[in-house]
Amino acid sequence: MSEFHVIGGKSWEFTGHDSNLKKNKLIKVRIHPKYAKEKFIADVAVAKIKYPLNNKNVGYAQICRSDLSPNDTLIAAGWGFEGGIWDELKRKTFRMMKVSFVGMRDCQKKLGGKLPPNIICAGGYNNQTLCFGDSGGPLLLGLEVCGINTWTFECGNNAKPDVYMDVRYYASFIEETISDMGF
């Protein structure tokens, strides 16, 4: 794990270290014990880094405590490809988009099947959706992380909502892991 490190506060794809910059190494990672990516189960992990992220471009969010409703506008963020274009040579930038919360019943109807209780759904505007590379990014309601980007039906086709791991569903695992890791 010592070969991995974390960079925070950048809005463009990182291409290399300044030689004066100390690497913020990942020192612990705990993946949820019931993780099963293909079934959308427990796609959640907690990581600890050597040094706190501390600069003007980094903020800290809380675990979601809010009950979400279809009137809520959230922010989805990630490093994914724009418009579903997979081009490794094209520099990726950190982007955000406004999305509306979609209740479970409506989400199941739009996606055409029963969904597990550990996910939440949200839909984009103006043909904006999650895309390749967005997985793991946050779904925010103010300063609360309510979801973790997981899946989209089709990049740029917002006829169907995007799927997120429900942070409230996994709050106990996250809080216990944070405590065990000594944060």
C-alpha positions as CSV (number, residue, x, y, z in Angstrom):
1,M,0.0,0.0,0.0
2,S,3.0,2.3,0.5
3,E,3.2,2.9,-3.2
4,F,-0.2,4.7,-3.2
5,H,-0.6,8.3,-2.1
6,V,-3.3,11.0,-2.0
7,I,-3.4,14.4,-3.5
8,G,-6.1,16.9,-2.6
9,G,-7.1,20.4,-3.7
10,K,-6.4,19.9,-7.5
11,S,-9.0,20.4,-10.2
12,W,-7.1,18.9,-13.1
13,E,-5.6,15.5,-13.6
14,F,-2.4,15.1,-11.7
15,T,0.6,14.4,-13.9
16,G,3.6,14.5,-11.6
17,H,5.1,15.6,-8.3
18,D,7.0,18.8,-7.7
19,S,10.3,17.5,-6.2
20,N,9.7,19.6,-3.1
21,L,6.4,18.0,-2.4
22,K,6.2,15.3,0.3
23,K,4.0,12.4,-0.7
24,N,0.9,11.8,1.5
25,K,1.0,8.1,1.6
26,L,-2.0,5.9,2.2
27,I,-1.3,4.0,5.4
28,K,-4.5,2.1,6.0
29,V,-7.5,1.0,3.8
30,R,-10.5,-1.0,5.0
31,I,-13.0,-2.2,2.4
32,H,-16.4,-3.2,3.6
33,P,-16.4,-7.0,4.4
34,K,-19.5,-7.6,2.3
35,Y,-18.2,-5.8,-0.8
36,A,-19.7,-7.3,-4.1
37,K,-19.3,-4.8,-6.9
38,E,-21.4,-6.6,-9.5
39,K,-24.4,-6.8,-7.1
40,F,-24.0,-3.1,-6.0
41,I,-23.3,-4.3,-2.4
42,A,-21.0,-2.4,0.0
43,D,-18.9,-0.6,-2.6
44,V,-17.5,1.4,0.3
45,A,-14.0,1.8,1.8
46,V,-12.3,4.0,4.4
47,A,-8.8,5.2,3.9
48,K,-6.3,6.8,6.2
49,I,-3.4,9.0,5.0
50,K,-0.2,10.0,6.7
51,Y,-0.8,13.7,6.9
52,P,-4.1,15.7,7.1
53,L,-5.1,17.4,3.8
54,N,-4.7,21.0,4.7
55,N,-4.9,23.7,2.2
56,K,-7.3,26.4,1.0
57,N,-8.8,24.1,-1.7
58,V,-9.7,21.2,0.6
59,G,-12.8,20.9,2.8
60,Y,-14.2,18.2,5.0
61,A,-17.8,16.9,4.8
62,Q,-19.9,15.0,7.3
63,I,-21.6,11.7,6.9
64,C,-25.1,12.3,5.7
65,R,-27.8,12.5,8.3
66,S,-30.5,14.1,6.2
67,D,-33.5,12.3,4.9
68,L,-33.5,13.0,1.2
69,S,-36.6,14.0,-0.7
70,P,-37.3,14.5,-4.5
71,N,-37.2,18.3,-3.8
72,D,-33.5,18.1,-2.8
73,T,-30.8,19.3,-5.3
74,L,-27.5,17.6,-4.7
75,I,-24.1,17.9,-6.2
76,A,-22.4,15.0,-7.9
77,A,-18.6,15.4,-8.5
78,G,-15.9,13.3,-10.2
79,W,-13.0,13.0,-12.6
80,G,-14.9,11.1,-15.3
81,F,-14.8,11.6,-19.0
82,E,-17.1,14.3,-20.4
83,G,-19.9,13.1,-22.7
84,G,-18.9,9.5,-22.5
85,I,-15.8,10.0,-24.7
86,W,-13.1,7.6,-23.6
87,D,-9.9,9.4,-24.6
88,E,-6.9,8.8,-22.4
89,L,-5.0,11.6,-24.1
90,K,-7.7,14.1,-23.3
91,R,-6.8,15.8,-19.9
92,K,-9.5,15.1,-17.3
93,T,-10.7,17.8,-15.0
94,F,-12.7,17.6,-11.8
95,R,-16.3,18.5,-12.6
96,M,-19.5,18.9,-10.6
97,M,-23.2,18.8,-11.7
98,K,-26.5,19.5,-10.0
99,V,-28.8,16.4,-9.7
100,S,-32.2,15.8,-8.2
101,F,-32.8,13.0,-5.7
102,V,-35.0,10.2,-7.1
103,G,-37.0,8.1,-4.6
104,M,-36.5,4.4,-4.6
105,R,-39.9,3.6,-6.2
106,D,-39.4,6.0,-9.1
107,C,-35.8,4.8,-9.5
108,Q,-36.8,1.2,-9.7
109,K,-39.5,2.1,-12.2
110,K,-37.1,4.1,-14.4
111,L,-34.4,1.4,-14.2
112,G,-36.8,-1.4,-14.7
113,G,-36.2,-3.7,-11.8
114,K,-35.8,-4.2,-8.0
115,L,-32.9,-2.4,-6.4
116,P,-31.1,-3.3,-3.2
117,P,-31.8,-1.0,-0.1
118,N,-28.2,0.1,0.1
119,I,-28.3,2.5,-2.9
120,I,-29.9,5.9,-3.7
121,C,-30.6,7.4,-7.1
122,A,-30.3,10.9,-8.5
123,G,-30.8,12.3,-12.0
124,G,-28.9,15.0,-13.9
125,Y,-30.0,17.9,-16.0
126,N,-29.1,18.9,-19.6
127,N,-27.8,15.4,-20.6
128,Q,-25.3,15.3,-17.7
129,T,-24.7,12.0,-16.0
130,L,-22.0,10.1,-14.3
131,C,-19.4,8.7,-16.7
132,F,-16.3,6.5,-16.9
133,G,-13.9,7.6,-14.1
134,D,-16.5,9.2,-11.8
135,S,-16.9,6.1,-9.6
136,G,-16.0,6.8,-6.0
137,G,-16.8,10.5,-6.2
138,P,-19.2,12.2,-3.7
139,L,-22.9,13.0,-3.9
140,L,-23.3,16.0,-1.6
141,L,-26.2,17.7,0.1
142,G,-24.5,20.8,1.4
143,L,-21.6,19.7,3.5
144,E,-22.9,16.1,3.9
145,V,-21.7,13.2,1.8
146,C,-24.9,11.3,1.1
147,G,-23.8,9.0,-1.7
148,I,-20.8,7.5,-3.5
149,N,-20.8,7.5,-7.3
150,T,-21.4,4.0,-8.5
151,W,-23.1,3.5,-11.8
152,T,-24.9,5.2,-14.8
153,F,-27.1,3.7,-17.4
154,E,-25.3,5.5,-20.3
155,C,-23.0,8.5,-20.2
156,G,-24.8,11.6,-21.2
157,N,-28.3,10.0,-21.3
158,N,-30.2,11.2,-18.3
159,A,-33.4,9.4,-19.2
160,K,-32.5,7.0,-16.3
161,P,-31.1,8.1,-12.9
162,D,-27.6,7.4,-11.8
163,V,-26.9,5.0,-8.9
164,Y,-25.0,5.8,-5.7
165,M,-24.0,3.8,-2.6
166,D,-26.1,5.2,0.3
167,V,-23.7,6.7,2.8
168,R,-26.4,6.6,5.5
169,Y,-26.8,2.9,5.0
170,Y,-23.1,2.4,5.6
171,A,-22.7,5.1,8.3
172,S,-22.0,2.6,11.1
173,F,-19.2,0.8,9.2
174,I,-17.7,4.2,8.2
175,E,-17.8,5.6,11.8
176,E,-16.5,2.4,13.4
177,T,-13.7,2.2,10.9
178,I,-12.7,5.8,11.4
179,S,-12.6,5.1,15.2
180,D,-10.6,1.9,14.7
181,M,-8.1,3.7,12.5
182,G,-7.5,6.3,15.2
183,F,-8.7,9.4,13.4
